[in-house]
């Protein structure tokens, strides 16, 4: 049979025709589906932009807070974040922030609709935080990446406005810095009364360092600054650093060198990833490697708990791998216990003694607490009265005394001065 007749016979067969038709419909549908998928991929690739923000990125929290005010208004699927805020009146206010929950949401930013997809991996954890891994993905029409830059900048500015006038405290958690508690109101630097000239010298030196990075770079000098405040307890070392951070607009990173999980490598990493515009605070630096007791047994027991070595600390402060563009403050009550290598120039560039109250300090503190007629004369008389006690007084003791007698008349404040001597002896 010729080939043409064979094909004609098959075409006349109804079973073959039905099967071929079904095959053709299926093949056509598959081609259309494949073409649609390919077109969608090409469209998304060339005419849509996507931004993925993982939970480990610094802008993640900013973006969530930004969506609280921008995106959550237009979605009905929410999750809540509860926080407490202290008002100037002293009352604590409970604050509820609603953010888009896990899932897909849509909101409009300007003239552009944005698709927000917040996902959570239940089987993947953020090892540093111990929480499920999350991502937020923003998708919008167009090819202008500036849209996402604008959103992130809006989120950053909103976060800065929330923290304006406040000092953020950070603590080391794993290999990262995390905010410690709520941001605190900035403490006026004038509220910490030090001996004459000390506050101005430190503040001037810090400002000069911050404003002149090129001076260090041009001369090949490492751009970092170290300060040591030493003196008896209760004399205002930590309080002054907190006030100084507020004056400079810096945050404070509190680092405990006695933490058992802290090693040389982790210490170096934490110093290298400290938040910008922050003061790194090492309190009671003398207790990091030796005990404050004199017995050999106690020293050995204390040192056995510490994984940070003295050489590791020196290398972090002023070694080949040490970071730049940072300010480190150390405090101690026992400067004589510090190794000279720790406080040499380059590691500690400026030392200041924060000691017992002078008469001038007592007068300044009196004027801050009492607003009354003849306050200057009363302040001088009170300072002379305290000096006659012939007992060293710390600012903390004087402030505590004023707190007890904040509503007392001048004669009562003077009459009870003897209590300061008794309290000092008990301390």
matplotlib code that plots the C-alpha trace (Angstrom):
import matplotlib.pyplot as plt

x = [0.0, 1.4, 2.3, -0.3, -3.1, -1.9, -2.0, -5.4, -6.7, -5.4, -7.1, -10.4, -10.1, -12.3, -10.3, -7.0, -8.5, -9.9, -6.5, -4.5, -6.9, -6.6, -2.8, -2.8, -5.0, -2.7, 0.4, -1.0, -2.0, 1.4, 3.1, 0.8, 1.5, 5.2, 5.0, 3.1, 5.6, 8.5, 6.8, 6.0, 9.7, 10.9, 8.3, 9.4, 13.1, 12.8, 9.8, 9.6, 12.1, 12.4, 14.2, 14.8, 15.8, 16.9, 16.4, 20.1, 20.4, 20.6, 17.7, 15.3, 14.0, 13.9, 11.8, 9.4, 8.9, 8.4, 5.7, 4.0, 3.1, 3.0, 1.9, -0.1, -2.7, -3.8, -3.8, -6.0, -3.6, -1.3, 1.0, 1.6, 4.8, 4.2, 6.6, 6.7, 7.6, 8.4, 6.9, 8.5, 6.0, 7.5, 4.5, 5.0, 2.8, 2.1, 2.6, 1.2, 2.8, 1.0, 3.1, 2.1, 2.0, 3.6, 2.1, 1.5, 0.3, -0.1, 0.2, 0.7, 3.8, 3.3, 1.9, 3.4, 1.7, 4.1, 3.7, 5.1, 5.8, 7.0, 8.2, 9.4, 11.5, 10.3, 13.2, 15.9, 17.1, 19.1, 21.8, 22.7, 19.2, 17.7, 14.6, 13.2, 14.8, 12.7, 12.8, 10.8, 10.5, 9.2, 8.1, 7.0, 6.5, 9.1, 12.9, 13.7, 15.8, 15.7, 12.2, 13.7, 16.6, 13.9, 11.9, 15.0, 16.1, 12.6, 12.8, 16.2, 15.1, 12.0, 14.2, 16.5, 13.6, 12.3, 15.8, 16.3, 17.3, 18.1, 21.1, 21.1, 22.9, 24.3, 25.4, 27.3, 25.1, 27.0, 29.0, 26.7, 25.7, 22.1, 20.2, 20.0, 16.6, 14.9, 16.8, 17.4, 16.9, 20.2, 21.7, 22.9, 26.6, 26.3, 24.4, 27.6, 29.7, 33.4, 36.4, 37.3, 38.4, 38.1, 34.8, 35.9, 39.2, 37.6, 34.8, 37.2, 39.5, 36.7, 35.2, 38.6, 39.1, 35.7, 36.1, 39.6, 40.0, 42.1, 44.7, 45.3, 45.2, 47.7, 50.2, 49.8, 48.4, 45.8, 42.4, 41.3, 41.3, 41.5, 40.6, 41.0, 39.0, 40.2, 39.4, 37.3, 33.9, 30.9, 32.7, 31.0, 33.1, 30.3, 27.8, 30.1, 30.6, 26.9, 26.4, 29.3, 27.7, 24.6, 26.5, 28.3, 25.2, 26.9, 25.6, 27.4, 28.6, 29.1, 31.7, 32.2, 35.7, 34.9, 32.2, 33.1, 32.0, 34.2, 37.4, 40.2, 38.8, 35.2, 36.5, 38.4, 35.3, 33.0, 35.4, 35.5, 31.6, 30.7, 27.9, 29.1, 29.2, 29.5, 31.7, 33.1, 33.0, 35.2, 34.3, 36.4, 39.3, 41.4, 39.0, 39.3, 42.5, 43.1, 40.9, 40.5, 41.5, 45.2, 45.2, 46.8, 44.0, 41.4, 43.4, 43.9, 40.1, 39.1, 41.6, 40.5, 37.1, 38.4, 39.1, 40.3, 44.1, 45.9, 47.9, 44.6, 43.2, 46.4, 46.3, 42.6, 43.3, 46.5, 47.6, 47.9, 44.3, 42.8, 40.1, 40.0, 37.5, 36.5, 36.5, 37.3, 36.7, 38.1, 37.3, 39.0, 39.0, 42.5, 44.9, 47.9, 46.8, 46.9, 49.8, 51.8, 51.5, 47.7, 47.7, 50.6, 50.1, 48.4, 46.1, 45.2, 45.8, 44.2, 44.0, 41.9, 41.5, 37.9, 38.2, 36.5, 34.4, 36.2, 34.5, 33.8, 32.0, 29.9, 28.9, 27.9, 25.9, 24.1, 23.1, 21.7, 19.5, 18.3, 16.7, 16.3, 17.2, 20.9, 21.6, 25.2, 25.9, 24.2, 26.2, 29.5, 28.5, 27.4, 30.7, 32.7, 30.7, 31.4, 35.1, 35.2, 34.1, 37.6, 36.2, 36.4, 33.0, 32.0, 29.5, 27.2, 27.2, 26.5, 23.8, 22.2, 22.2, 20.5, 17.9, 16.9, 16.7, 15.4, 12.5, 14.3, 15.1, 18.7, 19.1, 18.0, 20.4, 23.2, 22.2, 22.2, 25.7, 27.0, 25.0, 27.5, 30.4, 28.5, 27.4, 31.0, 32.3, 29.7, 30.7]
y = [0.0, 3.4, 5.7, 8.3, 5.7, 4.4, 7.9, 8.6, 5.3, 6.3, 9.7, 8.1, 5.9, 7.6, 6.1, 7.4, 10.8, 11.2, 10.2, 12.5, 15.3, 14.8, 14.6, 17.9, 19.6, 18.4, 19.4, 22.8, 23.3, 22.3, 24.7, 27.5, 26.8, 26.6, 29.8, 31.6, 30.5, 31.6, 34.9, 35.4, 34.7, 37.1, 39.8, 39.4, 39.5, 42.6, 44.5, 43.9, 44.5, 42.4, 43.2, 40.5, 41.5, 38.7, 39.0, 39.2, 42.4, 45.7, 47.2, 44.3, 45.9, 49.3, 47.9, 46.1, 49.3, 51.3, 48.8, 49.3, 52.8, 52.4, 48.9, 47.6, 50.3, 48.5, 44.9, 43.0, 40.2, 41.4, 40.4, 42.4, 43.6, 44.9, 47.3, 49.7, 53.3, 55.6, 59.1, 62.2, 62.1, 58.8, 56.7, 53.6, 53.4, 50.1, 50.4, 48.0, 48.0, 46.1, 44.7, 42.5, 38.9, 35.9, 35.8, 38.0, 41.6, 44.5, 48.2, 51.3, 53.5, 56.7, 55.7, 52.2, 49.0, 46.8, 43.1, 42.2, 38.6, 37.8, 34.2, 32.2, 29.0, 26.8, 24.4, 27.0, 29.0, 32.2, 30.7, 34.0, 34.8, 31.3, 32.4, 31.1, 32.5, 35.2, 37.2, 40.0, 40.3, 43.4, 43.2, 46.1, 46.9, 48.7, 48.8, 51.7, 50.4, 53.9, 53.0, 50.5, 52.9, 55.5, 52.9, 51.9, 55.5, 56.3, 53.4, 54.5, 58.1, 56.9, 54.8, 57.7, 59.9, 57.4, 57.4, 61.1, 62.6, 59.1, 57.0, 53.3, 50.8, 47.7, 44.4, 41.5, 38.5, 35.8, 37.5, 40.5, 43.6, 43.8, 46.7, 46.4, 47.4, 50.5, 53.6, 56.0, 59.7, 61.6, 62.7, 66.4, 66.4, 69.3, 67.0, 65.2, 67.5, 66.7, 68.7, 71.8, 71.3, 67.5, 67.4, 70.1, 68.4, 65.0, 66.5, 68.7, 65.8, 63.6, 66.2, 67.0, 63.3, 62.8, 65.9, 65.3, 61.7, 63.0, 64.4, 60.8, 59.3, 61.9, 61.1, 57.3, 57.3, 54.6, 56.4, 55.3, 56.9, 55.3, 56.9, 55.7, 57.1, 56.0, 56.8, 55.7, 54.2, 56.4, 59.4, 59.6, 57.6, 55.6, 58.5, 60.8, 58.4, 58.0, 61.8, 62.2, 59.7, 61.7, 64.9, 63.4, 61.7, 58.3, 54.9, 52.8, 49.2, 47.6, 44.8, 42.5, 41.0, 38.5, 36.8, 33.1, 32.7, 35.6, 34.5, 36.4, 35.8, 36.8, 39.9, 41.0, 40.3, 42.3, 45.3, 45.2, 45.1, 47.6, 50.0, 53.2, 56.3, 54.3, 54.3, 50.9, 50.7, 48.3, 48.8, 47.7, 46.7, 45.7, 42.9, 41.3, 39.3, 39.5, 39.4, 42.3, 40.1, 39.6, 35.8, 33.6, 31.1, 33.6, 35.0, 31.6, 30.8, 34.0, 33.8, 30.2, 31.5, 33.9, 32.8, 36.2, 36.4, 39.6, 39.5, 39.0, 42.2, 44.1, 43.0, 43.9, 47.4, 48.1, 45.2, 44.5, 43.3, 46.0, 48.1, 51.9, 54.7, 53.8, 55.3, 53.0, 54.0, 52.0, 52.5, 51.2, 51.8, 50.4, 51.9, 50.5, 47.0, 47.7, 46.4, 49.3, 47.7, 48.1, 51.9, 53.0, 55.6, 54.2, 52.0, 54.7, 58.2, 60.1, 59.4, 61.4, 61.0, 61.1, 61.6, 62.6, 65.7, 69.1, 72.1, 73.5, 70.2, 70.3, 73.9, 73.0, 70.0, 72.1, 74.7, 71.9, 70.6, 73.7, 76.7, 79.2, 82.8, 83.1, 79.7, 80.6, 81.7, 78.6, 76.4, 77.8, 77.4, 73.8, 73.0, 74.5, 72.5, 69.2, 70.1, 70.4, 66.8, 65.9, 62.8, 61.9, 62.2, 60.8, 62.6, 59.6, 60.2, 63.9, 63.3, 60.6, 63.1, 65.8, 63.3, 62.6, 66.4, 67.6, 69.3, 70.4, 74.0, 75.1, 75.0, 71.3, 70.5, 72.1, 70.5, 66.9, 67.1, 64.8, 62.0, 62.1, 61.2, 58.3, 56.9, 57.2, 55.2, 52.5, 52.4]
z = [0.0, -0.9, 2.0, 1.0, 1.0, 4.4, 6.0, 4.4, 5.9, 9.4, 9.1, 8.3, 11.4, 14.1, 17.0, 15.7, 14.9, 18.4, 20.0, 17.8, 18.6, 22.3, 22.0, 20.1, 22.7, 25.5, 23.7, 22.9, 26.6, 27.8, 25.3, 26.4, 30.1, 29.5, 27.5, 30.2, 32.9, 30.8, 30.1, 33.8, 34.7, 32.0, 33.2, 36.8, 35.8, 33.7, 34.9, 38.7, 41.5, 44.7, 48.0, 50.5, 54.1, 56.4, 60.2, 60.8, 58.7, 60.7, 58.7, 59.6, 62.8, 61.2, 58.3, 60.7, 62.7, 59.4, 58.3, 61.7, 60.6, 56.8, 55.9, 58.9, 58.4, 55.2, 56.3, 58.6, 59.4, 62.2, 64.9, 68.0, 69.8, 73.3, 74.9, 77.9, 77.7, 80.6, 80.3, 81.7, 84.5, 85.7, 84.7, 82.6, 79.5, 77.8, 74.0, 71.4, 67.9, 65.1, 62.3, 59.3, 60.4, 58.7, 55.2, 52.2, 52.4, 50.0, 50.7, 48.7, 49.0, 47.0, 43.7, 43.8, 45.1, 47.1, 47.9, 51.3, 52.1, 55.6, 56.0, 59.0, 58.8, 61.7, 61.2, 60.8, 63.8, 64.2, 66.3, 68.0, 69.0, 69.3, 67.4, 64.0, 60.9, 59.3, 56.1, 54.7, 50.9, 49.1, 45.5, 43.3, 39.6, 37.7, 37.5, 39.7, 42.7, 44.2, 45.6, 48.0, 48.9, 49.8, 51.9, 53.8, 54.4, 55.6, 58.0, 59.3, 59.8, 61.7, 64.0, 64.6, 65.5, 68.0, 69.7, 69.4, 72.7, 74.1, 74.8, 73.6, 75.7, 74.0, 75.4, 73.8, 72.8, 71.1, 68.4, 68.1, 70.0, 71.0, 72.7, 76.5, 77.7, 76.4, 75.2, 78.1, 78.2, 77.7, 80.9, 80.8, 81.2, 83.6, 86.0, 86.8, 88.9, 88.7, 90.0, 88.1, 84.5, 84.3, 82.4, 79.9, 79.2, 78.4, 76.4, 74.4, 73.7, 72.5, 70.2, 68.7, 68.0, 66.4, 64.2, 62.9, 61.4, 58.5, 61.0, 62.2, 58.7, 57.2, 59.9, 59.9, 63.4, 64.3, 64.5, 68.0, 71.4, 74.9, 78.2, 81.8, 84.7, 88.1, 91.7, 94.7, 94.1, 94.0, 92.6, 89.2, 86.7, 85.1, 85.5, 83.6, 80.8, 80.4, 80.3, 77.9, 75.5, 75.5, 74.9, 71.9, 70.6, 71.0, 72.3, 74.9, 74.4, 77.8, 77.7, 80.6, 80.4, 83.2, 81.2, 81.0, 77.4, 76.2, 74.4, 72.7, 69.3, 70.3, 72.1, 68.9, 66.8, 69.1, 69.0, 65.2, 64.8, 67.5, 66.4, 64.8, 67.0, 70.2, 73.3, 74.3, 78.1, 80.1, 83.7, 86.6, 84.3, 87.3, 88.1, 84.6, 85.4, 89.1, 92.2, 94.5, 97.3, 98.1, 98.8, 96.2, 96.4, 95.6, 92.7, 91.2, 91.6, 89.9, 87.1, 86.3, 85.3, 82.7, 79.1, 77.9, 78.2, 79.1, 75.8, 73.9, 75.5, 74.6, 71.0, 70.7, 72.1, 70.1, 68.0, 64.3, 64.0, 66.2, 64.7, 64.3, 64.5, 68.1, 71.6, 74.6, 78.2, 81.1, 84.7, 87.9, 91.6, 91.9, 89.3, 91.1, 90.2, 86.5, 84.4, 82.9, 79.5, 79.7, 80.3, 78.2, 75.5, 72.5, 74.6, 77.1, 75.7, 78.6, 82.3, 84.8, 88.5, 89.7, 93.4, 96.6, 96.7, 96.9, 98.4, 94.9, 93.9, 97.1, 96.4, 92.8, 93.9, 96.5, 93.9, 91.7, 94.5, 96.1, 94.5, 97.3, 98.3, 99.2, 97.7, 96.8, 100.4, 101.8, 99.4, 100.6, 104.3, 103.7, 101.9, 104.7, 107.3, 105.4, 105.2, 109.0, 109.3, 108.0, 106.2, 102.6, 100.9, 97.5, 95.3, 95.7, 99.5, 99.2, 96.6, 98.9, 101.8, 99.6, 98.5, 102.1, 102.8, 99.5, 101.2, 104.3, 105.3, 105.2, 109.0, 109.0, 106.2, 108.2, 111.5, 110.2, 108.7, 111.4, 109.8, 106.8, 109.1, 110.6, 107.3, 105.9, 108.9, 108.3, 104.6]

ax = plt.figure().add_subplot(projection="3d")
ax.plot(x, y, z, "-o")
ax.set_aspect("equal")
plt.show()
